[in-house]
Amino acid sequence: MDTEEQHATRQEFHRLVNLTPAALEKWLATDASREAGLHPDGGESVGHASGRRIVELLRTKKADLSDSDYEHMRKVVGYIHRHLAQRPSGNTEDSRWRHSLMNWGHDPLER
């Protein structure tokens, strides 16, 4: 990934991830967070594991980001875009849809 792609990826990641590292850590510690998302092997959900990595990414200086970090940022951006397009009707405040997005660092109720 060249410098221009890194910049665009980082910008979109920070635009979509609207939870602070502290807020995301607090959310990840809840039962609702641990219950949301897919649990492929019966353990931690994919989104919950991603949330822990997002906290690390948010605390990493730009100069210290690796290619793997940028790939994860792209994965996060793609997930958030796809999931937002699947918004269910009705009140989403306490929905699995919102909880899953929050595991990926995005609270759709925040502006």
Secondary structure as GFF3:
##gff-version 3
##sequence-region A 1 111
A	DSSP	alpha_helix	3	16	.	.	.	ID=ss1
A	DSSP	alpha_helix	21	28	.	.	.	ID=ss2
A	DSSP	alpha_helix	31	35	.	.	.	ID=ss3
A	DSSP	alpha_helix	46	58	.	.	.	ID=ss4
A	DSSP	three_ten_helix	62	64	.	.	.	ID=ss5
A	DSSP	alpha_helix	67	84	.	.	.	ID=ss6
A	DSSP	alpha_helix	96	103	.	.	.	ID=ss7
###
